[in-house]
Amino acid sequence: KTCKKPIFPILPSALQAAEEVSHFHSMGHVNFTDEVSFGYVLSRVNRVHQPYDDAELPAVDITRIRSVIDGAGEGYLSPDQVFQLLDAAGIATVRQETVTTVEQALKHAAASGFPLVMKVSGPVHKSDVGGVVVGVNSAEEVELIFRRLMQIPGADGVLIQQQLTGTEVYIGAKQEDRFGHQVVCGLGGIFIEVFKDVAAGLAPVGKAEARSMIRHLRSYPIIRGVRGKAGISEDLLTEAITRVGALVTAAPEIAEMDINPLMGNMQSLVAVDARIRVSKAISDSSHPFCR
């Protein structure tokens, strides 16, 4: 109580002195169990960058965003609502349409051109239930695949999209209790689950912080382009991250969102698939420490 310097207790005798350590914790104190973990934490603190102060939000259509959110119920939004929000946030989206009949599917396929991607609408984890088919190249395939996808339990339609090529990346956001929204980026597709190589920042995210997030990824060489494989425009990816931050700032009711994947190259970055969950219990007042 009198020392002018911080004191960090290291109590390695958690078993031999369990009662005393428990009493120490009951008074609201914390401790490290060994010198190695304490040294690791000190080194991490020493490497923490200073807060960014350029979090100027990009222009988004707040009126349209609020219209979608205010008209939505609790839980996951429909694909059409999700892509309305992305469009209002200025995030490019793939040409798509949700259809409920074979006739609608054939009409949209003819208007979009092949190849196409067809995804079941309804189940959250489409790939896990065999609800995603790529490389659809004919009207006959459209009809057969539509009928099969509609047989999946929980299916309420089929989403038909243009099939794009490029490198898959991921941008997501999640409401963190008392701290606002955490915005996350990394490689997309299955790589986000396999490698768990992500970087994060608190919304709103400015361009300098977004660029730093990208460059701190272990997979950054892939984003830049490696061994003759074209990379992704860092400027476009930076812009998309800031726009996700602006979206969740305009709609704090967004509990979590995943854009996976965004298909990117040096000329474009397009959201191919996304999901957003809304919780009306979340409000601005629940984020007292949000920057």
C-alpha positions as CSV (number, residue, x, y, z in Angstrom):
1,K,0.0,0.0,0.0
2,T,3.0,2.3,0.5
3,C,5.2,1.3,-2.4
4,K,5.3,3.8,-5.3
5,K,6.2,1.1,-7.8
6,P,3.9,-1.7,-9.1
7,I,4.3,-5.0,-7.4
8,F,3.6,-8.3,-9.3
9,P,3.4,-11.3,-7.0
10,I,4.9,-14.6,-8.2
11,L,3.5,-17.4,-6.1
12,P,4.8,-20.8,-7.3
13,S,3.5,-22.7,-4.3
14,A,-0.1,-23.0,-5.4
15,L,-0.3,-26.6,-4.1
16,Q,1.7,-26.3,-0.9
17,A,0.1,-23.0,0.1
18,A,-3.3,-23.4,-1.5
19,E,-5.2,-21.9,1.4
20,E,-3.0,-18.8,1.6
21,V,-3.1,-18.3,-2.2
22,S,-6.9,-18.7,-2.1
23,H,-7.1,-16.0,0.6
24,F,-4.9,-13.8,-1.4
25,H,-7.2,-14.1,-4.4
26,S,-10.3,-13.5,-2.3
27,M,-9.0,-10.0,-1.6
28,G,-9.1,-9.2,-5.3
29,H,-5.4,-9.8,-6.0
30,V,-3.8,-11.7,-8.9
31,N,-0.5,-13.4,-9.3
32,F,1.8,-15.3,-11.7
33,T,2.7,-18.9,-11.0
34,D,6.3,-18.7,-12.3
35,E,8.9,-16.2,-13.5
36,V,8.8,-17.4,-17.1
37,S,5.1,-16.5,-17.6
38,F,5.7,-13.2,-15.9
39,G,8.7,-12.4,-18.2
40,Y,6.6,-13.4,-21.2
41,V,3.8,-11.0,-20.2
42,L,6.3,-8.2,-19.7
43,S,7.8,-8.7,-23.1
44,R,4.3,-8.7,-24.7
45,V,3.4,-5.4,-22.9
46,N,6.7,-3.9,-24.1
47,R,5.8,-4.7,-27.7
48,V,2.2,-3.3,-27.6
49,H,1.9,-0.4,-30.1
50,Q,0.5,2.9,-29.1
51,P,-3.2,3.6,-29.8
52,Y,-3.9,4.8,-33.3
53,D,-5.6,8.2,-33.5
54,D,-6.6,8.3,-37.2
55,A,-9.8,6.3,-36.9
56,E,-11.7,8.5,-39.3
57,L,-14.7,6.6,-40.5
58,P,-15.4,6.2,-44.2
59,A,-18.7,7.4,-45.5
60,V,-21.5,4.8,-45.2
61,D,-25.2,5.0,-45.8
62,I,-26.3,5.2,-42.1
63,T,-30.0,5.8,-43.0
64,R,-30.1,2.6,-45.0
65,I,-28.1,0.6,-42.4
66,R,-30.5,1.7,-39.6
67,S,-33.5,0.9,-41.7
68,V,-32.3,-2.7,-42.1
69,I,-31.3,-3.1,-38.5
70,D,-34.5,-1.5,-37.1
71,G,-36.6,-3.7,-39.2
72,A,-34.8,-6.9,-38.3
73,G,-35.6,-9.3,-35.5
74,E,-33.2,-11.1,-33.2
75,G,-30.8,-13.6,-34.6
76,Y,-29.2,-14.2,-38.0
77,L,-30.3,-11.9,-40.8
78,S,-31.5,-13.2,-44.2
79,P,-28.9,-13.3,-47.0
80,D,-30.7,-10.3,-48.7
81,Q,-30.6,-8.3,-45.5
82,V,-26.9,-9.1,-45.0
83,F,-26.0,-8.0,-48.5
84,Q,-28.1,-4.8,-48.1
85,L,-26.0,-3.9,-45.1
86,L,-22.7,-4.7,-46.9
87,D,-23.8,-2.6,-49.9
88,A,-24.9,0.3,-47.6
89,A,-21.4,0.1,-46.0
90,G,-19.7,0.4,-49.4
91,I,-18.4,-3.2,-49.4
92,A,-18.6,-4.7,-52.9
93,T,-20.8,-7.8,-53.1
94,V,-21.1,-10.6,-55.7
95,R,-24.1,-10.5,-58.0
96,Q,-26.6,-12.9,-56.5
97,E,-30.2,-13.8,-55.8
98,T,-32.1,-16.0,-53.4
99,V,-34.6,-18.2,-55.3
100,T,-37.3,-20.5,-54.1
101,T,-38.5,-22.2,-57.3
102,V,-36.8,-23.9,-60.2
103,E,-38.2,-21.3,-62.6
104,Q,-36.6,-18.5,-60.6
105,A,-33.3,-20.4,-60.5
106,L,-33.1,-20.9,-64.2
107,K,-34.1,-17.3,-64.9
108,H,-31.4,-15.9,-62.6
109,A,-28.8,-18.3,-64.0
110,A,-29.5,-17.2,-67.5
111,A,-29.2,-13.6,-66.5
112,S,-25.9,-14.1,-64.6
113,G,-24.1,-16.4,-66.9
114,F,-21.9,-19.4,-66.0
115,P,-20.1,-20.6,-64.0
116,L,-22.2,-20.2,-60.9
117,V,-22.1,-21.1,-57.2
118,M,-25.2,-22.4,-55.5
119,K,-25.7,-22.4,-51.8
120,V,-28.5,-23.5,-49.6
121,S,-30.3,-20.7,-47.7
122,G,-31.3,-21.4,-44.1
123,P,-28.6,-23.6,-42.4
124,V,-25.9,-21.4,-40.9
125,H,-23.0,-23.8,-41.7
126,K,-23.7,-24.5,-45.4
127,S,-20.5,-26.5,-46.1
128,D,-21.1,-28.8,-43.2
129,V,-24.4,-30.0,-44.6
130,G,-23.3,-30.3,-48.3
131,G,-25.0,-27.0,-49.1
132,V,-22.4,-25.4,-51.3
133,V,-21.8,-26.4,-55.0
134,V,-19.3,-24.6,-57.2
135,G,-18.6,-24.8,-60.9
136,V,-22.3,-25.0,-62.0
137,N,-22.0,-24.7,-65.8
138,S,-25.4,-25.5,-67.3
139,A,-29.2,-25.0,-66.9
140,E,-29.5,-28.8,-66.4
141,E,-27.1,-28.7,-63.4
142,V,-28.9,-25.7,-62.0
143,E,-32.2,-27.6,-61.9
144,L,-30.7,-30.8,-60.4
145,I,-28.7,-29.0,-57.8
146,F,-31.6,-26.7,-56.8
147,R,-33.8,-29.8,-56.1
148,R,-31.1,-31.5,-54.1
149,L,-30.3,-28.4,-52.0
150,M,-34.0,-27.8,-51.2
151,Q,-34.1,-31.3,-49.6
152,I,-31.5,-30.3,-46.9
153,P,-33.2,-29.9,-43.5
154,G,-33.9,-26.2,-42.7
155,A,-33.6,-25.1,-46.4
156,D,-35.8,-22.1,-47.2
157,G,-34.3,-21.2,-50.6
158,V,-31.1,-21.4,-52.7
159,L,-28.6,-18.5,-53.2
160,I,-27.2,-18.3,-56.7
161,Q,-24.0,-16.3,-57.2
162,Q,-21.5,-15.5,-59.9
163,Q,-18.4,-17.6,-59.4
164,L,-15.3,-15.4,-58.9
165,T,-11.6,-16.3,-58.8
166,G,-8.8,-14.9,-56.6
167,T,-7.4,-15.2,-53.1
168,E,-9.9,-15.7,-50.3
169,V,-9.7,-13.4,-47.3
170,Y,-11.8,-13.0,-44.2
171,I,-13.1,-9.9,-42.3
172,G,-15.3,-10.3,-39.2
173,A,-16.5,-8.4,-36.2
174,K,-17.7,-9.4,-32.7
175,Q,-19.2,-7.4,-29.9
176,E,-17.0,-7.7,-26.8
177,D,-18.6,-6.9,-23.5
178,R,-17.8,-3.4,-22.3
179,F,-15.2,-2.8,-25.1
180,G,-17.4,-2.4,-28.2
181,H,-16.7,-4.4,-31.4
182,Q,-13.5,-6.2,-32.2
183,V,-12.8,-6.3,-36.0
184,V,-10.7,-9.2,-37.2
185,C,-9.0,-10.1,-40.5
186,G,-7.1,-13.0,-42.0
187,L,-7.0,-15.5,-44.9
188,G,-10.4,-16.7,-45.8
189,G,-12.1,-20.0,-46.6
190,I,-11.1,-22.9,-44.5
191,F,-7.7,-21.3,-43.7
192,I,-9.3,-19.1,-41.0
193,E,-10.3,-22.3,-39.1
194,V,-7.1,-24.3,-39.8
195,F,-4.4,-21.8,-39.3
196,K,-6.2,-19.3,-36.9
197,D,-3.9,-16.6,-38.3
198,V,-5.9,-13.4,-37.5
199,A,-5.2,-9.8,-36.5
200,A,-7.7,-7.7,-34.5
201,G,-8.5,-4.1,-33.6
202,L,-11.2,-2.3,-31.8
203,A,-13.8,-0.4,-33.9
204,P,-13.7,2.2,-35.3
205,V,-10.6,1.1,-37.2
206,G,-8.6,3.7,-39.2
207,K,-6.5,3.1,-42.2
208,A,-3.2,3.0,-40.4
209,E,-4.5,0.4,-37.9
210,A,-6.1,-1.7,-40.6
211,R,-2.9,-1.7,-42.6
212,S,-0.9,-2.7,-39.5
213,M,-3.4,-5.6,-38.9
214,I,-2.8,-6.9,-42.4
215,R,1.0,-6.7,-42.1
216,H,1.0,-8.5,-38.8
217,L,-0.5,-11.6,-40.3
218,R,1.8,-14.6,-40.8
219,S,0.0,-15.0,-44.1
220,Y,0.9,-11.5,-45.2
221,P,3.3,-12.8,-48.0
222,I,0.3,-14.6,-49.6
223,I,-1.7,-11.4,-49.5
224,R,1.2,-9.5,-51.2
225,G,1.6,-12.3,-53.7
226,V,4.2,-15.1,-53.6
227,R,5.9,-17.4,-56.1
228,G,4.2,-16.0,-59.1
229,K,0.7,-16.1,-57.6
230,A,-1.0,-12.7,-57.8
231,G,-1.8,-11.1,-54.4
232,I,-4.6,-8.8,-53.2
233,S,-4.7,-5.0,-53.3
234,E,-3.6,-4.0,-49.8
235,D,-5.5,-0.7,-50.3
236,L,-8.8,-2.4,-51.1
237,L,-8.4,-4.8,-48.1
238,T,-7.5,-1.8,-45.8
239,E,-10.6,0.0,-47.1
240,A,-12.9,-3.0,-46.5
241,I,-11.6,-3.4,-42.9
242,T,-12.4,0.3,-42.1
243,R,-15.8,-0.1,-43.6
244,V,-16.7,-3.1,-41.5
245,G,-15.6,-1.0,-38.5
246,A,-17.9,1.8,-39.7
247,L,-20.8,-0.6,-40.2
248,V,-20.7,-2.0,-36.6
249,T,-20.3,1.5,-35.3
250,A,-23.5,2.6,-37.1
251,A,-25.2,-0.6,-36.0
252,P,-24.0,-1.6,-32.5
253,E,-26.8,-4.2,-32.5
254,I,-24.6,-6.4,-34.7
255,A,-23.4,-9.1,-32.2
256,E,-21.2,-10.9,-34.7
257,M,-20.5,-10.9,-38.4
258,D,-18.3,-12.9,-40.7
259,I,-17.5,-12.1,-44.3
260,N,-15.9,-15.3,-45.5
261,P,-14.7,-15.2,-48.1
262,L,-14.0,-12.0,-49.8
263,M,-12.5,-12.9,-53.2
264,G,-9.7,-10.6,-54.0
265,N,-7.0,-9.7,-56.5
266,M,-5.1,-6.6,-57.4
267,Q,-8.1,-5.0,-59.1
268,S,-11.1,-5.9,-56.9
269,L,-12.2,-7.3,-53.5
270,V,-15.7,-8.7,-53.5
271,A,-17.7,-10.2,-50.6
272,V,-18.9,-13.7,-51.7
273,D,-20.5,-15.0,-48.5
274,A,-21.4,-13.4,-45.2
275,R,-23.6,-13.8,-42.1
276,I,-24.6,-11.3,-39.5
277,R,-26.3,-11.9,-36.1
278,V,-28.2,-9.1,-34.5
279,S,-28.9,-8.7,-30.8
280,K,-31.3,-5.9,-29.9
281,A,-30.0,-6.1,-26.3
282,I,-26.8,-4.4,-27.4
283,S,-26.7,-0.6,-27.5
284,D,-24.2,2.2,-27.4
285,S,-24.6,2.5,-23.6
286,S,-23.1,-1.0,-23.2
287,H,-19.8,0.1,-24.6
288,P,-18.4,2.6,-22.1
289,F,-14.8,2.0,-23.2
290,C,-15.4,2.0,-27.0
291,R,-13.0,4.5,-28.5
